[in-house]
Amino acid sequence: MTRFAAPRTLHATLVRAATQYPVVTLTGPRQSGKTTLCRMAFPEHAYVSLEPLDTREFAAQDPRGFLAQFAGGVILDEAQRAPALFSYLQETVDRDPRKGRFIVSGSENLTLAGAVSQSLAGRTAMLVLLPFSLEERAVLPSRPNLLDEALFTGGYPRPLVEGIPHERWLQDYFTTYVQRDVRQLARIGDLDTFSRFVRACAGRTAQELNLSQLGGDVGVSHNTARAWLGVLEASYLVFRIPAWHRNIKKQIIKQPKLHFCDTGLACALLGIRHHEQLATHPLRGAIFESFVASELRKWHLHRGHPADLHHYRESRGSEVDLLIPGHPRGQLIECKSGQTMQAEFLRHLESFSDEQWEKRLVYGGEQPQTRGGVKIVPWSAMADAGCFGASS
């Protein structure tokens, strides 16, 4: 049995995809539980990691011989380390297109996605595993009882399952990421400046993205900031949600919003060392908004659905934190970290009179209610699989 045995929402989707495609490709951040999930879902498959140099050399020097070992099926882990193998994988599955024979897992989306798109288009399902969602954490002994605990600890499996102090593990995770993955993903010579850039991004979570300002704050150009942000996205540390608009009128501000994928990591980068610090932290509201956005993203991706998230803002002031068009009705979602429900929380949602939208407000309190057609959802209710009312 592999290390993290907690059930994952993606499990059923992963198994189903293996009955439909000869190859299933699973990506996601390091330490999100990909290896464990693959080995739990496909216990009869052989397992090989392409991280060790000798294994990688075998795959590179004799790819046909390497793949011929696994007639009964194989999990190829850290597949981004041997991108040339994918051309031979295409040849193999075209010759023998049995479903679910190859399960490909990798921690970096840039190289892996490029290799897959060139060689395996139409032959593979593409799935993403992110750290534990609140729904998945609900079955763990370490499930959070307080909102600030949930924001502070985040969802990476290892500290939650093994009891490692979160702040220490997350700092080590980031240090390892900078020293290892950044060197592999991009030839960044000044790692100290890059580290400051990532911390600056953490300070802008849930804010509209201004690359020139972000780069200027750490002393790099707009183009460098854009490239570095691409590295963070490829590593699943951050994601952007675009602005939504009904048309192309100029009053719509079209900058995307930046969100950290894991609020625990964002807190670690911001120097927050205990969940009690969040109570008075100036970015608590922004961290909460990123928490809700990330939970929505996990809800969709862990069911194999596209995470079609947007935000909305007009220059005249009307704005909504999160918008999901056509769900089957569109959803408008506001995020308020306060524990006490206030009428002011509903102001932006009430400005939308169009019946095509289902309106929800996720807040830091505990009491569900409905006001003026707005469904008010406690933060902890996001652990409910049907919280957002979409069919799985």
C-alpha positions in Angstrom: 0.0 0.0 0.0 1.3 3.5 -0.9 1.6 6.3 1.5 -1.5 8.5 1.4 -4.5 6.2 1.6 -7.1 8.9 1.9 -9.8 8.6 -0.7 -9.6 11.1 -3.6 -12.5 12.4 -5.6 -10.6 12.0 -8.8 -10.3 8.2 -8.3 -13.5 7.2 -10.1 -12.8 9.6 -13.0 -9.3 8.3 -13.4 -10.5 4.6 -13.5 -13.3 5.5 -15.9 -10.8 7.3 -18.2 -8.7 4.2 -18.3 -11.7 2.3 -19.9 -11.9 4.9 -22.6 -8.3 5.7 -23.6 -5.1 3.7 -24.1 -3.2 6.3 -22.1 -4.3 8.4 -19.2 -2.1 11.4 -18.3 -2.3 12.8 -14.7 -0.6 16.1 -13.8 -0.6 18.3 -10.8 1.8 19.9 -8.3 4.5 18.0 -6.6 3.3 16.2 -3.4 -0.4 16.4 -4.4 -0.8 12.6 -4.2 -0.5 11.6 -7.8 1.7 8.6 -7.3 -0.4 7.2 -4.5 -3.7 7.7 -6.4 -2.3 6.0 -9.5 -1.0 3.0 -7.5 -4.3 2.7 -5.6 -6.4 2.9 -8.8 -4.3 0.5 -10.8 -2.7 -2.0 -8.3 -2.1 -4.6 -11.1 0.0 -2.2 -13.2 3.8 -2.2 -12.9 5.2 1.0 -11.5 8.3 2.8 -12.7 9.6 6.3 -11.9 11.7 8.1 -14.5 13.4 10.2 -11.9 16.4 7.8 -11.3 19.1 8.5 -13.9 19.7 4.9 -14.8 15.9 4.3 -15.5 15.8 7.5 -17.5 18.9 6.5 -19.6 17.3 3.1 -20.4 14.1 4.9 -21.5 16.1 7.3 -23.7 18.6 4.9 -25.2 16.3 2.0 -25.9 12.7 3.3 -25.7 11.1 0.4 -27.6 12.8 -2.1 -25.3 11.9 -0.1 -22.2 8.2 0.0 -23.1 8.2 -3.7 -24.2 8.7 -4.6 -20.5 5.1 -3.5 -19.7 2.7 -5.6 -21.8 0.4 -5.8 -18.8 0.2 -2.1 -18.1 2.5 0.4 -16.3 2.4 3.6 -14.4 5.1 5.9 -15.7 5.8 8.4 -13.0 7.7 11.7 -13.4 7.2 11.3 -17.1 8.2 14.9 -17.8 11.8 13.7 -17.2 11.8 11.7 -20.5 9.8 13.7 -23.0 11.3 11.9 -26.0 9.7 8.7 -24.8 6.2 9.9 -25.9 6.9 9.4 -29.6 7.6 5.8 -29.0 4.6 5.6 -26.7 2.5 6.8 -29.6 3.9 4.0 -31.8 3.2 1.4 -29.1 -0.4 2.3 -28.5 -1.1 2.6 -32.2 0.1 -0.9 -32.6 -1.8 -2.2 -29.5 -4.6 0.2 -28.5 -5.8 -1.6 -25.5 -7.5 0.8 -23.1 -5.8 1.9 -19.8 -2.5 0.3 -20.6 -0.3 3.3 -19.8 -0.9 5.7 -16.9 1.4 8.7 -17.2 2.0 10.9 -14.2 4.1 14.1 -14.0 4.5 17.1 -11.8 5.2 19.8 -14.4 2.7 20.9 -17.0 4.9 22.7 -19.5 7.1 19.9 -20.8 4.6 17.2 -20.2 1.7 19.0 -22.0 4.0 19.8 -24.9 5.1 16.2 -25.3 1.5 14.9 -25.0 0.1 17.4 -27.5 2.7 16.5 -30.0 2.6 12.7 -29.7 -0.6 11.5 -27.9 -3.4 13.8 -29.1 -6.6 11.8 -29.3 -4.9 8.9 -27.5 -4.9 10.2 -23.9 -7.2 11.6 -21.3 -5.8 14.6 -19.5 -6.6 14.9 -15.7 -5.3 17.1 -12.9 -4.9 16.2 -9.3 -4.6 19.2 -6.9 -4.0 19.0 -3.1 -6.8 17.8 -0.9 -10.1 19.7 -1.2 -12.2 20.5 1.8 -14.5 17.7 0.7 -11.6 15.2 0.8 -10.2 16.6 4.1 -13.6 16.0 5.8 -12.8 12.3 6.2 -9.4 12.9 7.7 -8.7 13.0 11.5 -7.0 16.4 10.8 -10.0 18.0 9.2 -10.2 21.7 10.2 -12.9 22.8 12.6 -12.0 26.5 12.3 -11.9 28.6 9.1 -8.5 30.0 9.9 -7.1 26.5 10.4 -8.3 25.5 7.0 -6.8 28.6 5.4 -3.5 28.2 7.3 -2.9 24.5 6.8 -3.9 24.2 3.1 -4.4 20.9 1.4 -1.0 19.2 0.7 -1.4 15.6 1.8 1.9 14.8 3.5 1.7 17.2 6.5 -2.1 16.5 6.9 -1.6 12.7 6.9 1.8 12.4 8.7 1.4 15.2 11.2 4.4 17.2 10.1 4.1 20.9 11.2 2.6 22.7 8.3 4.7 25.8 8.4 7.9 23.9 8.4 6.9 21.5 5.7 5.6 24.3 3.4 8.7 26.3 3.8 10.8 23.2 2.9 8.5 22.5 0.0 9.0 26.0 -1.4 12.8 25.9 -0.9 13.0 22.5 -2.7 10.8 23.9 -5.5 13.0 26.9 -6.1 16.2 24.9 -6.0 15.0 22.0 -8.1 12.0 22.6 -10.3 12.8 26.2 -11.2 16.2 25.2 -12.5 14.5 22.5 -14.6 11.6 24.6 -15.8 13.5 27.8 -16.6 17.1 28.9 -16.6 16.7 31.5 -13.8 20.0 32.6 -12.5 18.9 34.9 -9.7 16.9 32.5 -7.5 16.8 35.1 -4.7 14.9 37.6 -6.9 12.7 34.8 -8.1 11.9 33.9 -4.5 11.0 37.5 -3.8 8.8 37.5 -6.9 6.8 34.4 -5.6 6.4 36.1 -2.2 5.2 39.2 -4.0 2.6 37.1 -5.8 1.4 35.7 -2.5 0.8 39.2 -1.4 -1.4 39.8 -4.4 -3.5 36.7 -4.2 -7.1 37.4 -5.2 -6.1 40.7 -6.8 -6.2 41.8 -10.4 -2.9 41.1 -12.1 -0.7 44.0 -13.2 2.5 42.5 -14.5 4.4 45.8 -14.8 3.7 46.7 -11.2 4.4 43.2 -10.0 7.8 43.1 -11.8 8.6 46.6 -10.8 8.2 45.8 -7.1 10.9 43.1 -7.3 13.1 44.8 -9.9 12.4 42.8 -13.0 10.9 43.7 -16.4 7.3 43.2 -17.5 8.4 40.4 -19.8 10.4 38.7 -17.0 7.4 38.9 -14.7 5.3 37.3 -17.4 7.7 34.5 -18.0 8.1 33.8 -14.3 4.4 33.8 -13.7 4.2 31.2 -16.5 6.7 29.0 -14.5 4.5 29.3 -11.4 1.4 28.3 -13.4 3.1 25.4 -15.0 4.1 24.2 -11.5 0.5 24.6 -10.2 1.5 27.2 -7.6 -0.8 29.9 -8.9 -3.7 30.2 -11.4 -5.3 33.0 -13.2 -9.0 33.5 -13.7 -10.0 35.8 -16.6 -12.5 38.6 -16.5 -16.0 37.8 -17.8 -17.9 40.2 -20.0 -21.3 40.1 -21.8 -19.8 42.1 -24.7 -16.7 44.1 -25.6 -17.8 47.5 -24.1 -14.9 49.5 -22.8 -16.3 49.8 -19.2 -15.3 46.2 -18.5 -11.9 45.9 -16.9 -10.3 42.9 -18.4 -7.3 42.0 -16.3 -7.3 38.5 -14.9 -7.2 37.8 -11.2 -4.3 36.0 -9.6 -4.9 33.2 -7.1 -2.6 30.9 -5.2 -3.6 27.3 -5.6 -3.0 26.5 -1.9 -3.7 29.0 0.8 -1.4 27.2 3.2 1.5 27.8 0.9 0.4 31.4 0.5 0.4 31.9 4.3 3.8 30.3 4.6 5.2 32.7 2.0 3.6 35.7 3.7 5.3 34.8 7.0 2.2 33.6 8.8 3.4 31.1 11.4 0.1 30.2 13.2 -3.5 30.2 12.2 -4.3 32.7 15.0 -2.3 35.4 13.1 -4.9 35.3 10.4 -7.6 36.8 12.6 -6.1 40.3 12.2 -4.1 39.9 9.0 -4.9 42.5 6.4 -5.0 39.8 3.6 -7.4 37.5 5.4 -10.2 38.4 3.0 -8.1 37.9 0.0 -6.8 34.6 1.3 -10.4 33.5 1.9 -11.4 34.4 -1.7 -8.5 32.4 -3.1 -9.5 29.5 -0.8 -13.0 29.5 -2.3 -11.7 29.9 -5.9 -9.3 27.0 -5.3 -12.1 24.8 -3.8 -14.3 25.5 -6.9 -11.4 24.6 -9.1 -10.8 21.4 -7.3 -14.5 20.5 -7.4 -14.4 20.7 -11.2 -11.0 19.3 -12.0 -11.3 16.4 -9.6 -14.4 15.3 -11.5 -12.8 15.6 -14.9 -14.7 18.9 -15.7 -13.1 22.1 -17.0 -12.8 24.7 -14.3 -14.4 27.6 -16.2 -14.0 30.3 -13.5 -14.1 34.0 -14.2 -14.4 37.2 -12.2 -16.5 40.3 -13.1 -15.8 44.0 -12.6 -17.1 47.1 -14.2 -15.3 50.4 -14.1 -18.4 51.9 -12.5 -17.9 49.7 -9.4 -20.1 46.6 -9.8 -18.0 43.4 -9.3 -18.4 39.8 -8.4 -15.5 37.6 -7.0 -16.3 34.4 -9.0 -18.5 33.7 -12.0 -19.2 30.4 -13.6 -21.2 30.8 -16.9 -23.8 28.2 -17.8 -23.9 25.7 -14.9 -26.6 25.0 -16.3 -27.6 28.4 -15.0 -24.6 30.6 -14.5 -23.4 31.1 -10.9 -22.3 34.3 -9.3 -20.3 33.7 -6.1 -19.2 36.3 -3.6 -16.7 35.5 -0.9 -16.8 37.2 2.5 -14.6 35.9 5.3 -16.6 37.6 8.1 -18.5 35.3 10.5 -21.5 37.6 10.9 -23.8 37.9 7.9 -24.3 41.6 6.9 -26.6 43.1 4.2 -23.6 44.8 2.7 -22.2 41.4 1.7 -25.1 41.1 -0.9 -24.7 44.5 -2.5 -22.9 43.4 -5.7 -25.0 40.2 -6.1 -28.2 42.2 -5.9 -27.1 44.4 -8.7 -27.6 41.5 -11.1 -31.3 41.1 -11.9 -30.8 38.7 -14.8 -32.6 35.4 -14.0 -29.9 33.4 -15.8 -27.7 33.6 -12.7 -27.9 31.6 -9.6 -26.4 33.7 -6.8 -24.4 32.4 -3.9 -22.4 34.0 -1.1 -19.8 31.9 0.7 -18.9 33.4 4.1 -16.9 32.6 7.2 -19.9 31.9 9.4 -21.8 28.7 10.1 -25.5 29.3 9.4 -26.9 28.6 5.9 -29.7 30.9 4.9 -31.3 32.5 1.9 -31.8 36.2 1.5 -33.4 37.9 -1.5 -32.8 35.0 -3.8 -29.1 34.6 -2.7 -28.1 31.3 -1.2 -25.8 31.9 1.7 -23.3 29.1 2.2 -21.1 28.6 5.2 -17.4 28.0 4.4 -17.6 24.5 5.9 -20.4 23.5 3.6 -17.9 23.4 0.8 -17.0 20.0 2.1 -20.4 18.8 0.8 -20.0 17.2 -2.6 -23.2 18.9 -3.8 -22.5 22.3 -2.3 -22.3 24.1 -5.7 -25.3 22.3 -7.1 -23.6 20.9 -10.2 -24.1 17.3 -11.3 -21.0 15.1 -11.1 
